[in-house]
Amino acid sequence: MLQDKDMVNDYLAGLNASLTGYAGYINESNNAELRQTLIQLRNQDESRQRTLYDYALQKGYYQPAAPASQEVVQQLKMQLTSSQ
């Protein structure tokens, strides 16, 4: 029998996969109405993903990575801006 933690993690994985898919579909959509519909669906999934993430964090089902140091953040900013 699936535990609550397993179901939450499975649903999160599914949402994350759908969000990745939406990015490609939105980018390649040539129909404005379809594009807007996909954006709305993506936004709904992002909201669900955040709600479920917060729940998983509260229940201890998910342990996020440690925050990046200010030095790492600055390095990444420099790399990203120099590549543009």
C-alpha positions as CSV (number, residue, x, y, z in Angstrom):
1,M,0.0,0.0,0.0
2,L,1.3,3.4,-0.9
3,Q,2.1,5.8,1.9
4,D,1.2,9.5,2.0
5,K,4.8,10.4,1.3
6,D,5.0,8.1,-1.8
7,M,1.8,9.6,-3.2
8,V,3.0,13.1,-2.6
9,N,6.4,12.4,-4.2
10,D,4.8,10.7,-7.2
11,Y,2.4,13.5,-7.8
12,L,5.2,16.1,-7.5
13,A,7.2,14.1,-10.0
14,G,4.3,14.1,-12.4
15,L,3.7,17.8,-12.0
16,N,7.3,18.6,-12.6
17,A,7.3,16.5,-15.8
18,S,4.2,18.3,-17.0
19,L,5.8,21.7,-16.4
20,T,8.8,20.6,-18.5
21,G,6.5,19.5,-21.3
22,Y,4.4,22.8,-21.2
23,A,7.6,24.8,-21.7
24,G,8.3,23.1,-25.0
25,Y,4.7,23.1,-26.2
26,I,4.3,26.8,-25.4
27,N,7.5,27.7,-27.1
28,E,6.5,25.8,-30.3
29,S,2.8,26.8,-30.4
30,N,1.9,28.9,-33.4
31,N,-1.8,29.3,-32.5
32,A,-2.3,32.2,-30.1
33,E,-5.4,30.7,-28.5
34,L,-3.7,27.4,-27.9
35,R,-0.6,29.1,-26.6
36,Q,-2.8,31.0,-24.0
37,T,-4.6,27.8,-23.0
38,L,-1.2,26.1,-22.5
39,I,0.0,29.0,-20.4
40,Q,-3.1,28.8,-18.2
41,L,-2.6,25.1,-17.7
42,R,1.0,25.5,-16.9
43,N,0.2,28.3,-14.4
44,Q,-2.3,26.0,-12.7
45,D,0.2,23.2,-12.5
46,E,2.8,25.6,-11.1
47,S,0.3,26.6,-8.4
48,R,-0.5,22.9,-7.6
49,Q,3.2,22.1,-7.5
50,R,4.0,24.9,-5.0
51,T,1.1,23.9,-2.8
52,L,2.2,20.3,-2.8
53,Y,5.8,21.3,-2.3
54,D,4.8,23.3,0.8
55,Y,2.8,20.4,2.1
56,A,5.7,18.0,1.6
57,L,8.1,20.4,3.2
58,Q,5.8,20.8,6.2
59,K,5.4,17.1,6.6
60,G,9.1,16.4,6.3
61,Y,8.7,14.5,3.1
62,Y,11.1,16.8,1.3
63,Q,14.4,18.3,2.4
64,P,15.6,21.1,0.2
65,A,19.2,21.7,-0.6
66,A,21.1,24.1,1.6
67,P,20.9,27.7,0.3
68,A,23.7,28.8,-1.9
69,S,26.2,31.2,-0.4
70,Q,26.3,34.8,-1.5
71,E,29.6,34.1,-3.2
72,V,28.1,31.3,-5.3
73,V,25.1,33.5,-6.2
74,Q,27.4,36.3,-7.4
75,Q,29.5,33.9,-9.4
76,L,26.5,32.5,-11.2
77,K,25.1,36.0,-11.9
78,M,28.4,37.0,-13.5
79,Q,28.5,33.8,-15.6
80,L,25.0,34.3,-16.8
81,T,25.4,38.0,-17.6
82,S,28.7,37.5,-19.4
83,S,27.2,34.7,-21.6
84,Q,24.5,37.0,-22.9
